[in-house]
Amino acid sequence: MECAEHESVEIDTALWLNSDHHLVLNSEIDGRDILRANFRKGALRLQATSYVGVIPLNDRVIVRVKPRVPIANLTRMVIETGHDVLALSTFREYSSRGTADDWAMDIFADALLDYLDELLDAGMMRSYERCEDEGHFPHGRIDFTQTMQRFAARGVPNKAAYSWFERTVDIPANRCIKAAMEVVHAYLTKSKAKPRRGDRAKIARLAGQLLAFEEVGEDTGYRFLDDPVVLGLTPLPDPRAYYRSALDLSVVILRGAGISLDLGGTGVRLSSLLIDTNKLFENFVRISLAKHAARQNWPVEVLDGNAEGRVDLYDVPDPLPSPLGTPLKALASLDPGKAQPDIVVRGLDRNFRLIAEVKNTVHGKNSKAEDVLPDRDEVEQAVTYALRYGLNFALLIHPWIKGKKGLVYVGRVRSVDVYDYRLDLSKDEGTDEALADMALTVAGLAGLPAGQPPISA
């Protein structure tokens, strides 16, 4: 079943109840705000949240949730933000794309370790290799032609040429997997600016698995990548079908390829990775602005208002107001609350230049008009923050869906002008230009020397 974020799908009763009328649901999604359930006329309706990806409801039902706004390159957004993904034990197919960076290698390492546990538990694949020798104590099959030519014709009656077959693990498939293991080991043991928690445990686990491949030879030329079994051109024997996932992943690792998070890919089988697009969009916009500010040497800091950029929402005046004749104690003296815009642009002089609320919503998607007002609750929040930060304007940032792209003037709420920026991420090749346009617009609103007008102007 397929739906977009925040849309609903209806699930037939037979697919989520067993014969004893007990719920059959995946424990991995239990307690997580991934799918929300309600009933309508006896049918189970599941509403997706902001997580996109392949979500297994149980062994019978898989829900594929796609982004509700046009996003051309989820993978780029995840990589550039370092956004965490939620990995489920259920597997799905991905396409390889680009080159493998640290984010992809972390995923590859975890997946390969799991595949190797399964492989070693089921047993390594072997083949029979023909061996030849000659001597006084033959075994296997005697080669009469060679024996006659080499020994009998020379009057040596007590020696023979013979051959036999030995089972060996030194085959192209195992050489491919071992080479991938060594690449992952080198990645995990290299010095990193920010060592990841758990790498030591992974290295120890991988070292134990490498011991099982001790009899497998090395092929530094990677000639095994021409083997039809390794490439999937020749099917594996049915009892060894579990090798396929490890081989496909090993080939991707050895070729240095990354993966695409878009739905519908094929080529490599990994854990289903779920992405919270609300947080992803917010982080991508903020980090992109921070990078542009650093490149252009803007005299400002681009801060996360949920962390270092937040301020107290309420002040406690002195003297306190006395509308009934007696000063009223302020609740804010105990808890001043927090003003937490998604983006805060603060000058080096500590003065605030701009606040922005980043909303991954689809306002106006189903309206007949090309351009509609932002949701009122979003505007109210942004205006409140603008007043608290001492600004006479507020900025909303949405993903573009239709209508005008770039900066839109919404109107004025008393003393606060409201702007809405519609960021177009629908085309991969236009993303850099769209981000540069947004940065120049932010610079203009914040009173910074932009250098050139924004493209949308």
C-alpha positions in Angstrom: 0.0 0.0 0.0 1.2 3.5 -0.8 0.3 6.9 0.5 1.9 10.4 1.1 2.8 11.9 4.5 -0.2 12.5 6.7 -2.5 10.7 4.3 -4.5 7.6 5.4 -4.8 4.1 4.1 -7.5 1.6 5.0 -6.4 -1.9 6.0 -8.7 -4.9 5.7 -9.5 -6.7 9.0 -8.1 -10.0 7.8 -4.7 -8.4 7.4 -4.2 -7.2 11.0 -6.2 -9.8 13.0 -5.2 -13.4 13.4 -7.6 -16.4 13.7 -7.8 -15.7 17.5 -8.8 -12.1 16.9 -5.5 -10.8 18.3 -3.7 -7.8 16.7 -0.8 -8.7 14.5 1.4 -5.6 14.5 5.1 -5.0 14.1 6.6 -4.4 17.6 9.3 -2.1 16.0 6.7 0.6 15.2 4.8 0.2 18.5 5.2 3.3 20.7 6.7 5.4 17.9 4.7 8.1 16.2 5.1 6.6 12.7 1.6 5.5 12.0 -1.6 6.6 13.8 -4.6 4.3 13.9 -8.3 4.9 14.0 -11.4 2.9 13.1 -14.1 3.8 10.6 -17.1 1.5 10.1 -15.1 -1.4 11.5 -12.1 -0.9 9.2 -8.7 0.0 10.4 -7.4 3.3 9.0 -3.7 4.2 9.3 -2.6 7.8 9.0 1.0 8.4 8.1 2.9 11.1 10.0 6.1 12.9 8.9 8.1 9.7 8.4 8.7 8.6 4.9 10.0 5.2 3.8 8.9 1.6 3.8 7.0 0.7 7.0 6.1 -2.9 7.7 2.8 -3.1 9.6 3.2 -6.9 9.9 4.2 -9.9 7.7 1.1 -9.3 5.5 1.1 -5.5 5.0 3.8 -3.0 4.0 3.0 0.7 3.8 5.1 2.8 1.5 5.0 6.5 2.6 6.3 9.1 0.1 7.0 12.8 0.7 3.9 15.0 0.3 5.9 17.8 -1.2 8.1 17.6 -4.3 11.6 16.8 -3.1 14.1 15.6 -5.7 17.0 14.4 -3.6 16.2 13.2 -0.1 19.7 11.6 0.0 21.5 14.8 -0.4 19.4 16.4 2.3 20.2 13.6 4.8 23.9 13.6 4.0 24.4 17.4 4.3 22.5 17.6 7.5 23.8 14.4 9.1 20.1 13.7 9.8 19.5 10.5 11.8 17.4 7.8 10.1 15.4 5.2 11.9 16.5 1.7 10.7 14.0 -1.1 10.9 14.8 -4.8 10.8 12.6 -5.2 7.6 14.6 -4.9 4.4 13.9 -3.0 1.2 15.7 -2.4 -2.1 17.7 0.7 -2.8 19.4 2.0 -5.9 23.1 3.0 -5.8 23.9 6.6 -6.6 26.9 8.8 -6.4 29.8 7.9 -4.2 29.8 6.5 -0.7 30.5 9.0 2.1 30.7 8.5 5.9 26.9 8.4 6.2 26.5 5.6 3.6 29.5 3.7 5.0 28.0 3.7 8.4 24.8 2.1 7.0 26.8 -0.3 4.9 28.9 -1.4 7.9 25.9 -2.2 10.0 24.2 -4.1 7.2 27.2 -6.1 6.3 27.8 -7.1 9.9 24.2 -8.4 10.1 24.5 -10.2 6.8 27.7 -11.9 7.9 26.1 -13.2 11.1 23.4 -14.8 9.0 25.8 -16.1 6.5 28.2 -17.7 9.0 25.3 -19.2 10.9 23.9 -20.8 7.8 27.4 -21.8 6.5 29.9 -20.6 4.0 29.6 -21.5 0.4 32.2 -23.9 -0.9 33.0 -25.5 -4.2 35.1 -28.5 -5.3 38.5 -27.6 -6.8 40.4 -30.1 -8.9 43.9 -30.9 -7.6 46.7 -32.8 -9.4 49.8 -34.6 -8.1 52.0 -37.6 -8.8 53.8 -40.0 -6.5 54.0 -43.5 -5.0 50.7 -43.3 -3.1 48.0 -42.1 -5.5 44.5 -41.3 -4.3 41.4 -40.1 -6.1 41.5 -40.8 -9.8 44.5 -42.1 -11.7 45.3 -40.3 -14.9 46.4 -43.3 -17.0 47.6 -41.2 -20.0 49.9 -39.1 -17.9 51.1 -42.1 -15.9 52.0 -44.0 -19.1 53.8 -41.0 -20.6 55.7 -39.9 -17.6 56.5 -43.1 -15.7 55.6 -46.4 -17.5 57.4 -45.4 -20.7 60.5 -44.6 -18.6 60.5 -47.8 -16.7 59.2 -46.4 -13.4 56.5 -48.9 -12.3 55.7 -47.5 -8.8 54.6 -43.9 -9.5 51.4 -42.5 -11.0 49.8 -39.2 -11.9 46.4 -38.7 -10.2 43.8 -36.1 -9.4 41.2 -35.5 -6.8 38.6 -32.8 -5.8 38.8 -30.8 -2.6 36.1 -28.6 -1.0 37.3 -25.1 -0.6 35.9 -21.7 0.5 38.4 -19.9 -1.6 35.9 -19.0 -4.4 35.0 -15.7 -6.1 31.9 -15.1 -4.0 33.8 -15.4 -0.7 36.8 -13.4 -2.0 34.3 -10.6 -2.9 32.7 -10.5 0.5 36.1 -10.7 2.3 37.4 -7.7 0.2 34.3 -5.7 1.3 34.9 -6.7 4.9 38.4 -5.3 4.7 37.2 -2.0 3.2 34.7 -1.7 6.0 37.4 -2.6 8.6 39.7 0.1 7.1 36.8 2.6 7.3 36.0 1.8 10.9 39.6 2.0 12.1 40.6 5.2 10.3 41.1 8.3 12.4 38.0 10.5 12.5 37.4 14.0 13.6 34.3 12.8 15.5 34.6 9.1 16.4 31.2 7.4 16.4 30.0 5.5 19.5 30.0 1.8 18.9 32.8 1.7 16.4 35.0 -0.4 18.7 32.3 -3.0 19.1 31.8 -3.1 15.4 35.5 -3.6 14.8 35.7 -6.4 17.3 32.7 -8.1 15.7 34.1 -7.7 12.2 37.5 -9.1 13.3 35.8 -12.2 14.6 33.9 -12.6 11.3 37.2 -12.2 9.3 38.6 -15.2 11.2 36.0 -17.3 9.5 37.3 -16.1 6.1 40.9 -16.9 7.0 41.2 -19.6 4.3 39.8 -17.3 1.6 42.5 -15.8 -0.6 42.9 -12.2 -1.5 42.5 -10.8 -5.0 43.8 -7.2 -5.0 42.8 -6.8 -8.6 39.1 -7.6 -7.8 38.9 -10.1 -10.6 35.9 -11.6 -8.8 33.9 -8.7 -10.0 33.7 -10.4 -13.4 32.3 -13.6 -11.9 28.7 -14.1 -13.1 27.6 -15.5 -9.7 29.0 -12.4 -7.9 27.2 -10.1 -10.3 23.9 -12.0 -10.1 24.0 -13.0 -13.8 24.1 -16.7 -12.7 21.7 -17.6 -9.9 23.0 -19.0 -6.6 22.2 -22.5 -5.6 18.8 -22.5 -3.7 20.4 -23.6 -0.4 22.8 -20.6 -0.7 20.3 -18.0 -1.6 21.1 -16.1 1.6 24.4 -15.1 0.0 22.7 -12.7 -2.5 22.2 -9.8 -0.1 25.8 -9.9 1.2 27.2 -10.1 -2.4 25.1 -7.2 -3.7 26.1 -5.0 -0.8 29.8 -6.1 -1.1 29.8 -5.1 -4.8 28.4 -1.6 -3.9 31.0 -1.2 -1.2 33.9 -2.2 -3.4 32.7 0.1 -6.2 32.5 3.0 -3.7 28.9 3.8 -4.6 26.4 5.5 -2.3 22.7 4.8 -2.1 19.5 6.7 -3.0 16.8 6.9 -0.4 14.1 7.4 -3.0 11.3 4.8 -3.1 11.3 2.2 -5.9 15.1 1.6 -6.2 16.7 -1.8 -6.9 20.2 -3.1 -6.7 21.1 -3.4 -3.0 19.1 -4.7 -0.1 19.3 -2.9 3.2 17.3 -2.2 6.3 14.3 0.0 5.7 15.4 3.5 6.7 12.7 6.0 7.8 13.2 9.7 7.6 11.4 12.4 9.6 10.9 15.0 6.8 9.7 17.7 9.2 13.0 17.8 11.1 15.0 17.1 7.9 13.5 20.1 6.0 14.1 22.4 9.0 17.7 21.2 9.4 18.5 21.4 5.7 17.3 25.0 5.4 19.2 26.1 8.5 22.5 24.3 7.7 22.3 25.6 4.1 21.9 29.1 5.3 24.8 28.7 7.8 27.1 27.4 5.0 26.2 30.2 2.7 26.8 32.8 5.5 30.2 31.3 6.2 31.2 31.3 2.5 30.1 34.9 2.1 31.7 36.0 5.4 28.5 37.5 6.6 29.0 39.2 10.0 26.3 37.1 11.6 25.7 33.7 13.2 22.9 31.4 11.9 21.6 29.7 15.1 19.1 27.0 16.0 16.4 28.7 18.0 15.7 25.4 19.7 19.1 25.5 21.2 21.6 28.4 21.4 19.3 30.9 19.7 16.4 30.7 22.1 15.4 33.4 24.6 12.9 33.8 27.4 9.4 34.3 26.0 8.1 36.5 28.9 9.6 39.4 30.8 8.7 40.3 34.4 8.1 44.0 34.5 9.1 46.2 37.4 6.8 47.4 38.8 4.3 44.6 38.3 0.9 45.6 36.9 -1.9 46.3 39.3 -5.2 46.2 37.4 -7.2 45.5 40.5 -5.2 47.8 42.8 -2.8 45.1 44.1 0.3 44.0 42.2 -0.2 40.6 40.6 2.6 38.1 40.9 3.9 37.0 37.4 3.9 33.3 36.7 6.9 34.1 34.4 9.0 34.8 37.5 8.9 31.0 38.0 8.9 29.9 34.4 9.6 32.5 31.7 8.9 30.1 28.9 10.9 29.9 25.8 10.8 31.6 22.4 12.3 29.1 20.0 12.3 30.0 16.3 13.6 27.4 14.0 16.3 29.9 12.7 17.8 32.9 14.4 20.2 35.2 12.6 22.2 37.1 15.2 24.8 39.7 14.4 28.3 39.7 15.9 27.1 42.7 17.9 24.6 40.3 19.6 21.7 42.1 18.0 19.1 39.9 16.3 18.7 40.5 12.6 16.1 37.9 11.6 14.0 35.0 12.8 12.4 32.3 10.6 9.9 29.5 11.2 10.5 26.6 8.8 7.4 24.6 8.1 7.2 21.4 6.0 3.5 21.8 5.3 1.4 21.7 2.2 -0.7 24.8 2.6 -2.8 25.6 -0.5 -2.1 22.2 -2.2 -5.8 21.5 -2.9 -7.0 25.1 -3.3 -8.1 26.5 -6.7 -5.9 29.6 -6.2 -2.3 29.5 -7.1 -1.2 31.4 -4.0 -2.9 31.2 -0.6 -2.3 32.6 2.9 0.0 30.6 5.2 -1.8 28.7 8.0 -2.9 31.1 10.7 -1.3 29.3 13.6 2.1 29.4 11.8 1.7 33.2 11.3 0.7 33.7 14.9 3.8 31.8 16.1 6.1 33.7 13.8 4.7 37.1 14.7 5.0 36.3 18.4 8.6 35.4 18.0 9.3 38.5 15.9 7.9 40.7 18.6 9.9 38.9 21.3 13.2 39.4 19.3 12.4 43.0 18.7 11.9 42.7 14.9 9.3 44.4 12.7 9.0 41.5 10.3 8.7 37.7 10.5 9.7 35.1 7.9 8.1 31.7 7.2 9.9 29.2 5.0 7.9 26.5 3.2 8.7 23.9 0.5 7.3 25.1 -2.8 4.3 23.2 -4.1 2.7 25.5 -6.7 2.3 29.2 -7.5 5.0 31.7 -7.0 8.5 30.6 -6.0 10.8 32.5 -3.7 9.8 35.5 -1.5 6.1 36.4 -1.1 4.8 39.3 1.0 1.8 38.1 3.0 0.8 41.3 4.8 1.1 43.2 8.0 -0.1 42.2 11.5 -0.2 45.6 13.2 3.6 46.5 13.3 5.0 43.2 12.0 5.3 42.5 8.2 4.9 38.8 7.4 6.9 37.2 4.5 6.8 33.7 3.2 9.6 32.1 1.3 8.7 29.1 -1.0 11.8 27.0 -1.5 11.7 24.9 -4.6 13.4 21.5 -4.1 11.5 19.7 -6.8 14.5 19.4 -9.2 17.9 18.1 -8.2 19.8 20.3 -10.8 18.1 23.5 -9.5 18.6 22.9 -5.8 21.9 24.9 -5.5 20.4 27.9 -7.3 17.2 27.7 -5.1 19.4 27.7 -1.9 21.5 30.6 -3.1 18.3 32.5 -3.9 17.0 31.9 -0.4 20.3 32.9 1.2 20.4 36.2 -0.7 16.8 36.9 0.3 17.5 36.3 3.9 20.5 38.6 3.6 18.3 41.3 2.2 15.7 41.0 4.9 18.4 41.0 7.6 20.0 44.1 6.2 23.2 42.4 5.1 25.2 43.2 2.0 23.9 40.6 -0.4 26.2 41.5 -3.3 23.5 40.9 -5.9 19.7 40.8 -5.9 17.9 37.4 -5.3 16.9 35.5 -8.5 13.3 35.6 -7.5 13.2 39.4 -7.3 
